[in-house]
Amino acid sequence: MSNSVSASPFSRLGIVVGMEAEASLIRPFLPTARFGLSGATLSGARQAVLDLLEGGVDALLSFGLAAGLDPALQPGAVVMPRHVVVNGERLAAAPALLDWLGADRADVIDGDLLHSDVIVTEAARKMALFRQTGCVALDMESGVVAEMAAARQVPFAAMRVVCDPAGRTLPPAAVVALRPDGSLAVGALARSILCNPFQIPALIRVGRDAGQARAAAKAALERRFP
């Protein structure tokens, strides 16, 4: 596909992210888009999508990091699913939006994306979900976007980058370390480490993986929107 950027098929794109840190990755490439921040909560995701829909967007994109379910996917793998699976239902992403985002690139994974209402941190649980659903990755916003977009007959798509791979269990501190805006919750992080200092090596790996995922997201956007 050409590196030139074709005009968006949608003039009022709404982008839903979990944290402000994720919005900051894509905002420079799509500065006219409208953003909804979920704060990594189910209620926040619903409110973010509702606000965007009520604001008149004509397409929705779920963007950010994801947990890997397919053990073949490493941190930095870019997933643009053809379907998002919510409560067993496969909701189809809009082909025109996927094409515009560059989903046909050889380095993009198009396997199904699974929605979860809760953070999934355990490797055993991620592997079980992969066996049960066949989905390659998981996040907490895309299913809300897919369901509410389908109800309003608004096209949607997801662009997610694997951060924590399927075979890795996140340490407890990684779950409490970030505030909804993406900033570091220093107090909660310090308390968790004091309670269990043996998680420090795992935390270092999480930080490395997150950096790799952010770099991959930025590189994918730069290829599509130079």
GIZI-V115072 format. One record per pair of residues at least 4 apart in sequence whose ideal C-beta (glycine too) atoms are under 8 Angstrom apart, sorted by the first residue. I is the first residue (numbers start at 1). J is the second residue. D is the distance in whole Angstrom. If there is no record, write none. Layout:
BEGIN
i->I j->J d->D
i->I j->J d->D
END
This chain:
BEGIN
i->1 j->102 d->6
i->1 j->104 d->6
i->1 j->105 d->7
i->3 j->223 d->7
i->3 j->226 d->6
i->5 j->224 d->7
i->5 j->225 d->6
i->5 j->226 d->7
i->6 j->100 d->7
i->8 j->13 d->6
i->8 j->100 d->6
i->9 j->59 d->8
i->9 j->96 d->5
i->9 j->97 d->7
i->9 j->100 d->6
i->10 j->58 d->5
i->10 j->59 d->4
i->10 j->97 d->7
i->10 j->155 d->7
i->11 j->58 d->6
i->12 j->34 d->7
i->12 j->56 d->6
i->12 j->57 d->5
i->12 j->58 d->5
i->12 j->59 d->7
i->13 j->30 d->7
i->13 j->32 d->8
i->13 j->33 d->5
i->13 j->34 d->7
i->13 j->57 d->6
i->13 j->58 d->8
i->13 j->59 d->5
i->13 j->60 d->8
i->13 j->61 d->6
i->14 j->33 d->7
i->14 j->34 d->5
i->14 j->35 d->8
i->14 j->36 d->6
i->14 j->49 d->8
i->14 j->52 d->4
i->14 j->53 d->8
i->14 j->55 d->7
i->14 j->57 d->3
i->14 j->59 d->7
i->14 j->60 d->5
i->14 j->61 d->7
i->15 j->23 d->7
i->15 j->26 d->6
i->15 j->30 d->7
i->15 j->33 d->5
i->15 j->34 d->7
i->15 j->35 d->5
i->15 j->36 d->7
i->15 j->60 d->8
i->15 j->61 d->5
i->15 j->62 d->8
i->15 j->63 d->5
i->16 j->35 d->8
i->16 j->36 d->5
i->16 j->38 d->6
i->16 j->45 d->7
i->16 j->48 d->5
i->16 j->49 d->6
i->16 j->52 d->7
i->16 j->60 d->6
i->16 j->61 d->7
i->16 j->62 d->5
i->16 j->63 d->7
i->16 j->141 d->5
i->16 j->144 d->8
i->16 j->145 d->5
i->17 j->22 d->4
i->17 j->23 d->5
i->17 j->26 d->8
i->17 j->35 d->7
i->17 j->36 d->7
i->17 j->37 d->6
i->17 j->38 d->7
i->17 j->62 d->8
i->17 j->63 d->6
i->17 j->64 d->5
i->17 j->141 d->7
i->18 j->22 d->6
i->18 j->37 d->8
i->18 j->38 d->5
i->18 j->39 d->7
i->18 j->40 d->4
i->18 j->45 d->8
i->18 j->64 d->5
i->18 j->65 d->8
i->18 j->139 d->8
i->18 j->140 d->6
i->18 j->141 d->6
i->18 j->180 d->8
i->19 j->23 d->7
i->19 j->37 d->7
i->19 j->39 d->7
i->19 j->40 d->6
i->19 j->64 d->7
i->19 j->178 d->7
i->19 j->180 d->6
i->19 j->181 d->6
i->19 j->182 d->4
i->20 j->24 d->6
i->20 j->37 d->6
i->20 j->180 d->8
i->20 j->181 d->4
i->20 j->182 d->5
i->21 j->25 d->7
i->21 j->178 d->8
i->21 j->181 d->8
i->21 j->182 d->3
i->21 j->183 d->8
i->22 j->26 d->7
i->22 j->63 d->6
i->22 j->64 d->4
i->22 j->65 d->7
i->22 j->182 d->7
i->23 j->27 d->6
i->23 j->35 d->5
i->23 j->37 d->7
i->23 j->63 d->8
i->24 j->28 d->8
i->24 j->182 d->8
i->25 j->63 d->8
i->25 j->214 d->6
i->25 j->217 d->5
i->25 j->218 d->6
i->25 j->221 d->7
i->26 j->30 d->6
i->26 j->33 d->8
i->26 j->63 d->5
i->26 j->217 d->8
i->26 j->221 d->6
i->27 j->31 d->6
i->27 j->33 d->7
i->27 j->35 d->7
i->29 j->221 d->5
i->29 j->222 d->8
i->29 j->224 d->8
i->29 j->225 d->4
i->30 j->225 d->7
i->33 j->61 d->8
i->34 j->52 d->6
i->34 j->55 d->6
i->34 j->57 d->6
i->36 j->47 d->8
i->36 j->48 d->3
i->36 j->49 d->6
i->36 j->51 d->6
i->36 j->52 d->5
i->37 j->44 d->7
i->37 j->48 d->6
i->37 j->180 d->7
i->37 j->181 d->8
i->38 j->44 d->4
i->38 j->45 d->4
i->38 j->47 d->8
i->38 j->48 d->5
i->38 j->140 d->7
i->38 j->141 d->5
i->38 j->144 d->8
i->38 j->180 d->8
i->39 j->44 d->4
i->39 j->180 d->3
i->40 j->44 d->7
i->40 j->119 d->8
i->40 j->140 d->6
i->40 j->178 d->8
i->40 j->180 d->6
i->41 j->45 d->7
i->41 j->140 d->8
i->41 j->180 d->8
i->42 j->46 d->7
i->42 j->117 d->5
i->42 j->140 d->7
i->42 j->144 d->7
i->43 j->47 d->6
i->44 j->48 d->6
i->44 j->180 d->7
i->45 j->49 d->6
i->45 j->140 d->7
i->45 j->141 d->5
i->45 j->144 d->4
i->45 j->145 d->8
i->46 j->50 d->6
i->46 j->144 d->6
i->46 j->148 d->7
i->47 j->51 d->6
i->48 j->52 d->7
i->48 j->141 d->8
i->49 j->53 d->6
i->49 j->60 d->7
i->49 j->144 d->6
i->49 j->145 d->6
i->49 j->148 d->5
i->49 j->149 d->8
i->50 j->54 d->6
i->50 j->148 d->7
i->51 j->55 d->6
i->52 j->57 d->5
i->52 j->60 d->7
i->53 j->57 d->6
i->53 j->60 d->8
i->53 j->148 d->7
i->53 j->149 d->8
i->53 j->152 d->6
i->53 j->154 d->7
i->57 j->154 d->7
i->58 j->154 d->7
i->58 j->155 d->8
i->59 j->94 d->7
i->59 j->97 d->6
i->59 j->154 d->6
i->59 j->155 d->5
i->59 j->156 d->7
i->59 j->157 d->8
i->60 j->145 d->5
i->60 j->148 d->8
i->60 j->149 d->5
i->60 j->154 d->6
i->60 j->155 d->7
i->60 j->156 d->4
i->60 j->157 d->8
i->61 j->97 d->7
i->61 j->101 d->8
i->61 j->145 d->8
i->61 j->156 d->7
i->61 j->157 d->6
i->61 j->158 d->7
i->61 j->159 d->6
i->62 j->84 d->8
i->62 j->139 d->7
i->62 j->141 d->5
i->62 j->142 d->4
i->62 j->145 d->4
i->62 j->146 d->8
i->62 j->156 d->7
i->62 j->157 d->8
i->62 j->158 d->4
i->62 j->159 d->7
i->62 j->160 d->7
i->63 j->158 d->7
i->63 j->159 d->5
i->63 j->160 d->7
i->64 j->139 d->7
i->64 j->141 d->7
i->64 j->160 d->6
i->64 j->161 d->8
i->65 j->139 d->7
i->65 j->160 d->7
i->65 j->161 d->6
i->65 j->162 d->8
i->65 j->163 d->4
i->65 j->210 d->7
i->65 j->213 d->5
i->65 j->214 d->8
i->65 j->217 d->8
i->66 j->79 d->6
i->66 j->113 d->7
i->66 j->137 d->4
i->66 j->138 d->6
i->66 j->139 d->4
i->66 j->160 d->4
i->66 j->161 d->7
i->66 j->162 d->6
i->66 j->163 d->7
i->67 j->120 d->6
i->67 j->126 d->6
i->67 j->137 d->6
i->67 j->138 d->5
i->67 j->139 d->7
i->67 j->162 d->7
i->67 j->163 d->7
i->67 j->164 d->5
i->67 j->166 d->8
i->68 j->73 d->4
i->68 j->74 d->8
i->68 j->75 d->8
i->68 j->77 d->7
i->68 j->126 d->7
i->68 j->136 d->7
i->68 j->137 d->6
i->68 j->162 d->4
i->68 j->163 d->8
i->68 j->164 d->7
i->68 j->165 d->4
i->68 j->166 d->5
i->69 j->73 d->8
i->69 j->114 d->7
i->69 j->126 d->5
i->69 j->127 d->8
i->69 j->129 d->5
i->69 j->130 d->4
i->69 j->133 d->8
i->69 j->135 d->5
i->69 j->136 d->6
i->69 j->137 d->6
i->69 j->138 d->6
i->69 j->166 d->5
i->70 j->111 d->7
i->70 j->130 d->6
i->70 j->135 d->8
i->70 j->136 d->4
i->70 j->137 d->7
i->70 j->166 d->6
i->71 j->127 d->7
i->71 j->130 d->7
i->71 j->165 d->7
i->71 j->166 d->5
i->71 j->167 d->6
i->73 j->77 d->4
i->73 j->79 d->8
i->73 j->109 d->7
i->73 j->136 d->6
i->73 j->137 d->7
i->73 j->162 d->5
i->73 j->165 d->7
i->73 j->166 d->7
i->74 j->162 d->7
i->74 j->165 d->6
i->75 j->162 d->6
i->75 j->163 d->6
i->75 j->164 d->7
i->75 j->165 d->6
i->75 j->208 d->8
i->75 j->209 d->4
i->75 j->210 d->8
i->75 j->212 d->5
i->75 j->213 d->5
i->75 j->216 d->8
i->76 j->161 d->6
i->76 j->162 d->7
i->76 j->212 d->5
i->76 j->213 d->5
i->76 j->215 d->7
i->76 j->216 d->3
i->77 j->109 d->6
i->77 j->137 d->8
i->77 j->161 d->7
i->77 j->162 d->4
i->77 j->216 d->7
i->78 j->107 d->7
i->78 j->108 d->5
i->78 j->109 d->7
i->78 j->159 d->7
i->78 j->160 d->8
i->78 j->161 d->5
i->78 j->216 d->6
i->78 j->217 d->7
i->78 j->220 d->5
i->79 j->108 d->7
i->79 j->109 d->5
i->79 j->110 d->8
i->79 j->111 d->7
i->79 j->113 d->6
i->79 j->136 d->6
i->79 j->137 d->5
i->79 j->158 d->8
i->79 j->159 d->8
i->79 j->160 d->5
i->79 j->161 d->7
i->79 j->162 d->7
i->80 j->93 d->8
i->80 j->98 d->6
i->80 j->101 d->6
i->80 j->102 d->8
i->80 j->103 d->4
i->80 j->108 d->5
i->80 j->109 d->7
i->80 j->110 d->6
i->80 j->157 d->7
i->80 j->158 d->7
i->80 j->159 d->5
i->80 j->160 d->8
i->81 j->93 d->6
i->81 j->109 d->8
i->81 j->110 d->6
i->81 j->111 d->6
i->81 j->112 d->5
i->81 j->113 d->4
i->81 j->136 d->8
i->81 j->137 d->8
i->81 j->142 d->8
i->81 j->158 d->6
i->81 j->160 d->8
i->82 j->92 d->7
i->82 j->93 d->6
i->82 j->98 d->7
i->82 j->110 d->5
i->82 j->111 d->8
i->82 j->112 d->7
i->83 j->90 d->4
i->83 j->91 d->6
i->83 j->92 d->6
i->83 j->93 d->7
i->83 j->112 d->5
i->83 j->113 d->7
i->84 j->90 d->8
i->84 j->91 d->5
i->84 j->93 d->7
i->84 j->112 d->7
i->84 j->113 d->5
i->84 j->114 d->8
i->84 j->115 d->6
i->84 j->142 d->5
i->84 j->143 d->6
i->84 j->145 d->8
i->84 j->146 d->4
i->84 j->156 d->8
i->84 j->158 d->6
i->85 j->89 d->7
i->85 j->90 d->5
i->85 j->91 d->8
i->85 j->112 d->5
i->85 j->113 d->7
i->85 j->114 d->5
i->85 j->115 d->7
i->85 j->133 d->6
i->85 j->135 d->6
i->85 j->143 d->8
i->86 j->91 d->6
i->86 j->115 d->5
i->86 j->143 d->4
i->86 j->146 d->6
i->86 j->147 d->6
i->87 j->115 d->8
i->87 j->143 d->8
i->90 j->112 d->7
i->91 j->146 d->4
i->91 j->147 d->7
i->91 j->150 d->5
i->91 j->156 d->8
i->93 j->97 d->7
i->93 j->98 d->6
i->93 j->146 d->8
i->93 j->156 d->6
i->93 j->157 d->4
i->93 j->158 d->7
i->94 j->98 d->7
i->94 j->155 d->3
i->94 j->156 d->6
i->94 j->157 d->6
i->95 j->99 d->6
i->96 j->100 d->6
i->96 j->155 d->7
i->97 j->101 d->6
i->97 j->155 d->5
i->97 j->156 d->7
i->97 j->157 d->4
i->98 j->103 d->4
i->98 j->104 d->8
i->98 j->157 d->5
i->99 j->103 d->7
i->99 j->104 d->7
i->101 j->157 d->6
i->101 j->159 d->6
i->101 j->224 d->6
i->102 j->108 d->7
i->102 j->220 d->7
i->102 j->223 d->7
i->102 j->224 d->4
i->103 j->108 d->5
i->103 j->110 d->6
i->103 j->157 d->8
i->104 j->108 d->7
i->105 j->223 d->7
i->108 j->220 d->8
i->109 j->136 d->6
i->109 j->137 d->8
i->111 j->134 d->8
i->111 j->135 d->7
i->111 j->136 d->4
i->111 j->137 d->8
i->112 j->133 d->7
i->112 j->134 d->6
i->112 j->135 d->4
i->112 j->136 d->7
i->113 j->135 d->6
i->113 j->136 d->7
i->113 j->137 d->6
i->113 j->138 d->7
i->113 j->139 d->7
i->113 j->142 d->5
i->113 j->158 d->6
i->113 j->160 d->6
i->114 j->129 d->6
i->114 j->133 d->5
i->114 j->135 d->4
i->114 j->137 d->7
i->114 j->138 d->4
i->114 j->143 d->8
i->115 j->138 d->7
i->115 j->139 d->7
i->115 j->140 d->7
i->115 j->142 d->6
i->115 j->143 d->2
i->115 j->144 d->7
i->115 j->146 d->7
i->116 j->120 d->6
i->116 j->138 d->5
i->116 j->139 d->7
i->116 j->140 d->6
i->116 j->143 d->8
i->117 j->140 d->7
i->118 j->140 d->8
i->119 j->140 d->7
i->119 j->175 d->6
i->120 j->125 d->5
i->120 j->126 d->6
i->120 j->129 d->7
i->120 j->138 d->6
i->121 j->125 d->8
i->121 j->164 d->8
i->121 j->169 d->6
i->121 j->170 d->4
i->121 j->174 d->8
i->121 j->175 d->6
i->122 j->126 d->7
i->122 j->169 d->5
i->123 j->127 d->6
i->123 j->166 d->7
i->123 j->167 d->5
i->123 j->168 d->6
i->123 j->169 d->4
i->124 j->128 d->6
i->124 j->169 d->8
i->125 j->129 d->6
i->126 j->130 d->7
i->126 j->138 d->7
i->126 j->166 d->5
i->126 j->167 d->8
i->127 j->131 d->7
i->127 j->166 d->6
i->127 j->167 d->7
i->128 j->132 d->6
i->129 j->133 d->6
i->129 j->135 d->7
i->129 j->138 d->7
i->130 j->134 d->7
i->130 j->135 d->7
i->130 j->136 d->8
i->130 j->166 d->6
i->137 j->160 d->6
i->137 j->162 d->6
i->139 j->158 d->8
i->139 j->160 d->6
i->141 j->145 d->6
i->142 j->146 d->6
i->142 j->158 d->4
i->142 j->160 d->7
i->143 j->147 d->6
i->144 j->148 d->6
i->145 j->149 d->6
i->145 j->156 d->5
i->145 j->158 d->7
i->146 j->150 d->6
i->146 j->156 d->6
i->146 j->158 d->8
i->147 j->151 d->6
i->148 j->152 d->6
i->149 j->154 d->4
i->149 j->155 d->7
i->149 j->156 d->4
i->150 j->156 d->8
i->159 j->220 d->8
i->161 j->213 d->5
i->161 j->214 d->8
i->161 j->216 d->5
i->161 j->217 d->4
i->161 j->220 d->7
i->162 j->213 d->6
i->163 j->209 d->6
i->163 j->210 d->5
i->163 j->213 d->4
i->164 j->168 d->6
i->164 j->170 d->6
i->164 j->206 d->7
i->164 j->209 d->6
i->165 j->209 d->7
i->168 j->205 d->7
i->168 j->209 d->8
i->169 j->202 d->8
i->170 j->174 d->4
i->170 j->175 d->6
i->170 j->202 d->8
i->170 j->206 d->6
i->171 j->192 d->8
i->171 j->196 d->8
i->171 j->199 d->4
i->171 j->202 d->4
i->171 j->203 d->6
i->171 j->206 d->7
i->172 j->176 d->7
i->172 j->192 d->5
i->172 j->195 d->8
i->172 j->196 d->7
i->172 j->199 d->7
i->173 j->177 d->6
i->173 j->189 d->6
i->173 j->192 d->4
i->173 j->193 d->6
i->173 j->196 d->8
i->173 j->199 d->6
i->173 j->203 d->6
i->174 j->202 d->8
i->174 j->203 d->6
i->174 j->206 d->5
i->176 j->185 d->6
i->176 j->188 d->4
i->176 j->189 d->7
i->176 j->192 d->6
i->177 j->184 d->6
i->177 j->185 d->6
i->177 j->188 d->7
i->177 j->189 d->5
i->177 j->192 d->8
i->177 j->203 d->8
i->178 j->182 d->6
i->178 j->183 d->7
i->178 j->184 d->7
i->178 j->185 d->6
i->179 j->183 d->5
i->179 j->184 d->7
i->179 j->185 d->5
i->184 j->189 d->7
i->185 j->189 d->6
i->186 j->190 d->6
i->187 j->191 d->6
i->188 j->192 d->6
i->189 j->193 d->6
i->190 j->194 d->6
i->191 j->195 d->6
i->192 j->196 d->7
i->192 j->199 d->7
i->193 j->197 d->6
i->193 j->199 d->7
i->193 j->200 d->7
i->193 j->203 d->8
i->199 j->203 d->6
i->200 j->204 d->7
i->201 j->205 d->7
i->202 j->206 d->6
i->203 j->207 d->6
i->204 j->208 d->6
i->205 j->209 d->6
i->206 j->210 d->6
i->207 j->211 d->6
i->208 j->212 d->6
i->209 j->213 d->6
i->210 j->214 d->6
i->211 j->215 d->6
i->212 j->216 d->6
i->213 j->217 d->6
i->214 j->218 d->6
i->215 j->219 d->6
i->216 j->220 d->6
i->217 j->221 d->6
i->218 j->222 d->6
i->219 j->223 d->7
i->220 j->224 d->7
i->221 j->225 d->6
i->222 j->226 d->6
END
